[in-house]
Amino acid sequence: MALIQSTLIWVVYAVVLVLVVAIASLFVYLYQAPKERSATVTIVSIFTLTSLLATVLLLPVDVALVSSTTSSKHGIRKDWATQNRVDDIKLTLRIVYYTLFSLDAILCLVVVPFTYFWHEEYDDVASEEGQQTIGSRFWGAFRYTIAFIALVIIIFLVGFFVPIAKDRKGGHYDLDFFKHIIEDQNHGERALTFALGLLITVGTLIYALYTAAGFALLPVALIKSAPAISAPTLGANTASELEQNRERQRQLEMRNEGREDGLPAKDRRELDALVREERTLVRRERLAAEASGEGHGWLLKAWTKTEAVFRPLKLLGGILLMLVAIFVWVCMLLTFIDKAKNSICKSHCGYVLGHNKIFNPMNWIFVKSAKIFPIDYVIFLLLVLFFFFSSVVGMASIGIRFLWLKIFQIRKGRTSPQALLLATILLTLMALAIQYSVAMLVAPQYAHFGPQTFCDRPLRHPDDQPDCTNHTKAIKPCSEVSTSQAAANVCTASVLSTFIDSITIDFSFFGDVTFWAQIAFLAVYLIIFVLSLFRTPKLDAYQLDQDLEEDEEEGLLASTGRRFGATWQDITGRARKPTGGAVRGRETIDRDDEE
């Protein structure tokens, strides 16, 4: 039975990995510029995104496996769950975690930078003339990557030799939970702990800006982004207006052909206005073509059609996501206040909370749903994807910047390979920060012990388990501060929570920064959320021409009643016949000219 249960848990994880590969591939394909697509950049980006999402989504598997050793109803270990079996489960999870964490670090610090320089080294002229070989290109990219390799070596050497925090006063390190963390580490594990602690800390600072901004903007953008006119109709109307504009320019030029003194002042003013209008119409036509998927592959066109199909649900989905975001924000705030006020060891251990003094509804939902796997996995997957796509939206709205200087812009169908690789690095760092936030703030009890409980009754015999059949009130949830021998015999902390707690205990500076940076996340979300309620976000997935004037953007919007007609036209790809407004406007100009 135990083998079947653990096998099913890993099978669910394998299914999720297939879904993750699809999501990573879709993201890369949709955001890449088709004309600049590179096979190397595509493969590395997809593999890196898959690895980081696989790391974050391993937590429910971790919780399910360690929780499968106990009976939460009776607060005792199952008959098959001997200490050796439990240790084997933890060892397997530890190997998977260390492999994924090491892979994330190498990809983020070495492989992706090398791919960046590999792409930069390409010279199409020299390659066609045979002056650039694969070897010379490889060496050119490797020279720049040496600095990153040296950085990785330095980080691991520092983690290997740096002394751990020695200030143990007030840390409650005499508890069994902390004793196991401190005693079970070797130098190799400590080096990896230091490296991941550094990456999580850096990622948390980025996460506090990008993910918080996207967390507020994504729901509001869904609510406010439905266009009032379809892309086919916009393209057809624009083409008609552009043809009439150019015809009018030809009439003016032919009428004044041969004049020695040039065009009259009136005709000159009209011609200048027509030229300016032509530039605007050309930009609008390009915008409509891009929105219709022209010049892109079948996948992007299919995505455009799918978006059009579900466009009527954008408003409802945006409202739902907004409520979820507010709910998660409130839960994070409650846990933050609870930890800051009631933590048993404060900064000595990264504000570990022994018992929840303030009720966290999200944590309660996860603990209850964990009793029926994979319900908790589905909820966790949706939550992580919400955080992930919020990070993408944050990067798309803010851009990749150095201080106040914008280096790259992330746009659907227009992202350069260099921007995509930098975005992949930022997403890797933010994913590590998301893992910390979900485990330590959103659902800390779930991330540590899941639904595990123990029977707090005296033992009849040393090798026996306590009996709470007639004493259900003695069944208590497992906790880090439990001092009962029964808790030590039954409760098993998840491998991820042990790993994160080891970072905050051994290197308390990382724990302080990552914990207090959460208040920055909460503050940034609140500010942007309030502002976005009163100001339409500039983020627009279809806006691919930054020079398009703001009044044109507003012209693409109209009353809610016309949005469903635009949706149907986007689905079918057929435009409504051009209205007579443009023709009547041109006839008015002609009549004025004749008068």
N, C-alpha and C positions, 0 to 999 in steps of 0.2 A: 504493500500500500504506500509506504514511504517513497519507494522508487518511482511508482507511478505518479505520485503527487509532484515530486521534484522534476520529473521528466516533463510533465504538463506545464509547469512553471517556465522551464527553459524553452519549451515549444512556443509558448506565448511570446516570450522575449524574441525568439527568432522571427515570428510573424511581424512583430513591431519593427525589427531591424529591416525587413523588406519594405515596410511602409516608410521607414526613415530614408532608405535609399531613394525611394520614389520622390519623397519631399525634397531631399537635397538636389536630386537631378532636375526636378521641376523648377526649383528656385534658381539654380545656375543657368538653366536653359532660358528661362523667361527674362532674366536680368542681363544676360550677355548681349552685347552688340553683335548682330549676325555677321556683319562685315569684318569684325575683328575676332571672330571666334577662333580659339586655339585649343587643339586636342589636349595638349599637356596641361594647360590652365584648367580646362574643364574637368579632367580626370582628378587632378590634385584637389580642386575645390570640392568636388562631390565626395571624394574619399575623406577629406578633412571634416566636412560638415557631418557626414555619416558617423565618423568616429566620435565627434563631440556630442552628438545627440544620443548615440549609443551609451556613452558614459553617463549622461544625465538620466537616461531612462532605465538605468540598471537598478536604481534605488528600490522600486516596487518589487523587483525580483529578489533583491537583498532582504527586504522586510518579509516577503512571503516565505522565503526559505528558512530564515531563522525562527519565524513565528510558527512554521509547520512542526517544530519540535515540541510545542507545548499545546495544552488544551486550555484555551482562554475561559471556557465554561467552568472548569474545575480548578484552574490555577496550578496545574502540575505538568510535569513533562510526560510525554507519551512513552509507552513501554519500549519502543524501538530506539528512542532518542537517548542513547548512552552518550557519555561525554566524548568518547572517541568519534562517534557519528557526528556530533555537533562540531567538533574540531575539524573534521573533514569538510563539512559544509562551509565553515568559515575560511578554511584554507583555499577551497575552490573559488569562493567569492573574492578573496584577497588577491589571488593570482589574476583573475579577470580584471579587477579594479587596477592593480598595478600595471598590467599590460596596457589597458586603455589610457590610464593617466600618463604613462611614459610615452605612448604613441601620440597623445594630444600634445605633450610638451615638445616632442621632436618635430611633429608636423608644424606646430606654431612657430617654433624658433629656428628651424633648419630647413625643412622641406619646402614650405611655402615661400620663405625668402629666396631660396635657390631657384624656385620656379619663376619668381618675379624677375630675378636677374637673367635667367635663361631666356625669358621672353624679351627683355630689354636688349639682350645681346644680338638678337636676330637682325640681320641686314639683308633685305631682299635683293638689293643690287649685287652685293658681294656674294650672296649665295648663288644667284643665277650665273655669275661670272666664274664661280668655282673658287673664289678667294676665301670663303668662309666654310670651314668643315665642321662636322659635329664635334670633333675633338677641340678645336679652337673655341667654339661656342661654349662647350662644357667648361673649359678652363677659364674662360672669361667670367662665366657665372660663378664658378667655384671660388675664384679669387675674392669676390665680394662676400661670399657666404662664409669664408674663413672666420670673419669677425663674429658671426652669429654662432659658429661652432665653438669658438673660444668662449663666448658668453655662456653657452650651455655648460661647458666644462667648469668654468669658474663658479657658476651657480651650484652645481652638484658638489664641487670641492668645498665650497663654503658650508653647504648643508652637511657635508660629511664631518667637518672638523669644528664647526661653530659649537660652542657650549650651549646647552639648553638652559632655559630660565631656571635660576637657582633660588629665587625668592619664593619659598614655599609657605610663607606665613599667611594664614588665613585662607589657604587654598583648599582645605579639606582633602588633601591628597592621601589621607589615611583610609578613605573610602575604597572599597573593593573595585568600584568602577574605574577610579583613577589609578589605582595600583596596577591593574592589568595594562592600562595604556602606557604607563611609564616603564614598567618592567619588560614588556614584550617587544620593545623596539631595539633593532640593531642599527649600526651606522649606515648601512645601505638604505634601510627604510627611512631613517632620519634625513638622509640627503634628498630622497624623493619627497618627503614631507615638506622640507624647506623649499624645494623648487615649486611644488604645487601651491604652497602657502604664498609664495611670492607672486605666482601667476594669478591666484584667486584675488589677492589684494589689489593688483593692478587692474584685473578685470572688474572688480567691484567699483572702482572709481569710474571706469568707462560705463559700466552698467547703470550707475546712478544718474548718468546724463542721458545716454541713448535709450536704454530700455525704459526708463521712467518717462521720457518724452513720448516714446511710441506707445507705452501703456495708456497714456491719456489721449493721444492723437488717433490711434487706430479705431476705437469705437466712434468717435466724433466724425472722423473722415468717412466711415461707412454710412453714417446717417446723412451727411451733407454732400456726398460726392455723386449722387445720382444725376446724370445729365438730363436736360430738358429736350435736347435734340439729338437724334441718333447720328452716328458717324457717317453712314451712307447718305442721309439727307443733307447733312452739313457739307459733305463733299460735292454732292450734286448741285446744291444751291450755290456753293462757292465757285464751282466750275462755270456755271451759267453767268454769275456776276463777273467773273474774271474775263470771260469771252466778251461780254458787253463792254467792259471797261477798256479792253484793248481795241475793240472796234471803234469806240468813241475817240480814243487817242489817235487812231489812224485817220478818222474824219477831220479832226482838228489839224493834223499835220498836212493832209492833202488840201484842205481848204486854204491854208496859208502858204502852200508851196510856191516858191518863186518870189515871195515878198522880200524886198530889199531891207526893209526895216525890221524884219522878223515878226514874231507873233504879237498881236495887240495885247495890251495889259490884261484885258479880260480873259482872252484865250490862254495867256500864259498862266494866270492864276488857276484856271480850270485844269490845264494840263498838269501843273504841279500837284494839284489835289488828286488827279487821276493816277499819277505816278505813285504818290504815297498810298493811295487806296490799293493799287496793284500789289505793292509790297506786302501790305497787310493780307490781302486775299491769297497771295502765294503762300505766306506762312500758315494761314488758316487751312489751305488745301493740303499742305504737307502734314499738318496736325491731324486732319481728318483721315488722311491715308494711313498714317501711323496707327491711329486708333482703330482702324478697320483691319489692321494686321498685314497691310500690303508691305512687301519686301521682307517678310518674316516667314519662318517655317510653318509647317502644318500644325505643330504643337501650340505655337503662340496664337495662331488663328483659332484653333479649337478652344484655347483658354479664353479668348475674347468672346467667342460664342457662349461659352459656359457662364462667363460673367454676366452676359446679357440675359441669359435665362434666369439666373438667380438675382438679377438686379432688383426686382420688386421685394425680395427678402432682405435687401441690404439694410433698409430702415429698421426692420424687426431685429435682424442680427446685430446691428450697431447698438440698439437699445439694450439687447441682452448682454452684449460684451461690456457695455458701460456699467451695467449693474454688477456683472462678475468682477470687473476691475475695481469698482468701489468696495465690493465685499472683500476681495483679497487685500486691498489696501487697509481696510479697517482691521482685518485679522492680523496683518503684519504690524500695524500700530499697537494693537493690544499686546501682542507677544513682546514687542520692543519695550513697551512700558513695564510689562511684567518682569522681563529679564533685567532691565536697568534698575528696578526697584527691589526685586526679590531674589536675585541670583545668589546662590550660596557662596560663590567665590569671586564674583565680580570679574575684574580684568585678569585675574590669575589663571582663569580657564576659559576665557572667551565668553563669559556670562552664561555658563551652563545653568539651566533652570531645573531644579530637582522636581518640584511639583508646580503645576499651573495654578497660580493664585487668581488669575483673571481668565475667564472662560474664552476659549478660542474656537468659534464654530467650525472653521475650516479644518482645524486639527481633529475635532470631534467627528466630522464627516469622514475623514480619511481613516481614523481608527475603527469606526464602525463598519465602513465598507471593506476594510482589509480582512474582515472575518469571512468574506465571500469573494475570494480571488476569482476573476480579475477585475471586479468592479472598481476597486481602488486604482488598478492600473489604467483603466479607461479614463478616470477622472484625472489621474496624474498626467497621462499623455496629453489630454486636452489643455491642462494648465501649463505644461511645459511648452507646448506649441504656441499658446497664447503669449507667453514670455518671449519665445523665439521670434515670432512674427512681429511682436512689439519692438524688439531690437532692430529688426529689418526696417520697420517703418520709421523708427528713430533715426537710423542712418540715412534713410532716403530723404527725410525732412531736414535734417541738420547738415548732412554731408560729412565726408571725411575731412577733418580740419586739423591744422596745426595752430594752436591758439585761435586767433581770429581769422586766419587765412584758410580758405576752402581749397583743398588739394584736389579732391575728386568728388563727383556727384554720383550717387547710386540711383539709377533710373531703370525702369523696366524696358528691356530691349535696347538700351543705350549705354550700358555700363562697360567700360573698357576692361581689358584683362587685368591691367595693373590695379584698377579700382576694385575689381572682384576679388583679387588675392588679398588686398589690404582689408577688405570687408570680411573675408574669411578669417583672417587673424583676429580682428576685433570680435567677431562672433564666437570664436573659440574662447577668448578671454571672458566674454560676457556669459557664455554657457557655464563656465566654471563658477562664476559669480551667481548665476541663477541657481545652480545646484546648491550652493551654500545658503542662499536666501530661502529656498523651498524647504531645505532640511532643518534650518535653524530658526526661521521666523514663521513661515507659513504653516508648517505642520511639524513642530519639533518632537512631540511625543510619538507621532507616527514614524518619523524618520529614525528615532532611536530604538524603539521597542515594538512598534506596531501595536497589535491588539493583545500582546502578551500580558498575562496576569500571574500572580503567585498566591498560594494559600498561606496566609500568615497565621499558622497554627503550630503548636509544638509537635515535634516528631515523636512517634511512639517508639520507633527503633532507629538506630543510626542510618541504616541502609534503606529505610522506608520513606515514603512520601506522606506529607500531611494530608488529612482528610477534611475537606470543607463542605461535605455533602449537606450537612445540617447547619452549616455556619457560612452562609453565602456572603454575609457582611465582612467576613475575614478575607475574602478574595479581593486583592488590591492590584491596581495596575503597576507594572514594573517601572522603576524609576532609577535614575543615577544615584540617588541618595539613600536607597533602600539599604538598611543595615542588617536585615533579617537573614539568617542562614538559609531559609527557604527561598528567598529571593536570589541569593547567590547560586543556589542549586538549580533554579528554574530559568531565570531571566538571561537572555542572550542578546546583547546589543548588536545592532546592524553593523556591518563592516564599514560602511560609509560614515556613519556617525562616529565610530571609533577613530577613523582616519581624520575627520575634520576636528574632533576634539583633541587629537594628538597635535595638530597644528597649533591650535589656540593655547594648549598647555605648554608645549616645548618652546614656542615662539610667540609669546603673549602680544608682541607688537602687531603681528598679523591679525590676531584675534581682536585687538582694540580697533584697528583701522576698519576691518571688514564689518564689525558690529556697528560702530558709530557712523559708518558711511551709509547704513540703511536709512538713517534719518534724512540724509541728503536725497536718497531715492524717494522717500515719502514726500519731502518738501517739493522737489522738482515736479513730481506727478501732480500734486495739488495745485501748484501755480499754473502749469500748462493746461490742466483740466479746466480750471476756472476761466482762463483766457480763451480757450478753444470754444467754450460755450457761447461766447459773445463775438467771436471772430471766426470766419470760415477759414479752415486750414488751407495753406498754399499747396500742400501735398496733393498732387493729382496724378494718378497713374498714367493717364493719357496725355498729359501735358509734356511734350517732348521738345518744345521750342521755347526756351526761356525768354526770348525776345518778344513773344506775343504780348501785346498790350493788355493791361488789366481790364480795360473796358470791353475788349474782345472776349476775355474770359468770362466776364459777367454776362455778355451777350449770349454765351452758350447755356446759361442757366435760364429757367423760366418757371412758370407756376407748376405746382405738383401735379395738376391734372393732365399735363402734356407728357409726363415722364413715361407712362406706360406705353404710349404710342411709339416713343423713341426706343423703348426696350424691344418691342416687337420688330421694329425695322432693323435693329442691330442683330437680332436672332436670325431673321430671314436674309439679311444682307441686301435688301432692296430698299431703295429710297422712295419717299413720296415725291410726287411730281412737284417741281419747283413752284413756289407761290408767285403770285404776280407782283409782290411788293417790289422786288428788284427791278422788274420790267417797268412798272409804273414810275419808280424813282428815276430811271434813266429817261423815260419819256418826258418827265417833268423838266429835267436838265435840257433836253432838246427844245422843248417849248420856250424855256427861258432864254435859250440861245437865239432862237428865231425872233423873239420879241426884241 
